[in-house]
Amino acid sequence: MSPGPGTPELVTLYDNARTYVDGKWLTLPVSDGSDLQDVKDLLLMKRSPVSDL
């Protein structure tokens, strides 16, 4: 599933990233404010870990 916000390039990077047990790991180039905002948006969408309680 692709993130909602973001540039087409970010969505492609996300879609092509390998999924691990604990989620996707991305290395993203940040060259301007728009890129930084995309990274912040991704971090805000991060799901909280499932509790073992």
N, C-alpha and C positions, 0 to 999 in steps of 0.2 A: 504494500500500500504506500503510495507516495504522500509526502507531506502536502498540506494545502497551500500555504504561501511559498513563495520562492520563485526564482528565475527558472526558466526551462533548463539551464545548465545545472542548477542545484538539484532539480528533480531528477535529471538524468544521473548525476553522481549518486544520489540517494538510491535510485532504483537499481543501479549497477553494483552497489556495495554488497559485499557478502554478509549474510545474516548468520550470526553466531548465537549460542544459547542465551547470552545476555544482551542480545540486540545487534545493531549495526554499528560498525566503527568506520568513521569517515575522516579523511584528511582533506580539508578544504582550504584553497588559497583565498586569502583575504587581501584584496588590493584597493578597496575603497569602502565607503560607508554603506553602500548597498549590500556588499558582500557581508560586512559585519552584521547588518540587520538580519540577513538570511540566517546566519549562524545563531544569533540570539533567538530568532523564531523557532529554529530547530530545538534549541535547548529548552525553550518553554513548552514544547510539545512532548518532551521526554516523559514517559509514563513512570509513575512511582513503582518501586519494586514490590512484588507480591510478598506479603508478610506470611510467615509460617505459624502464626498464632492460631 
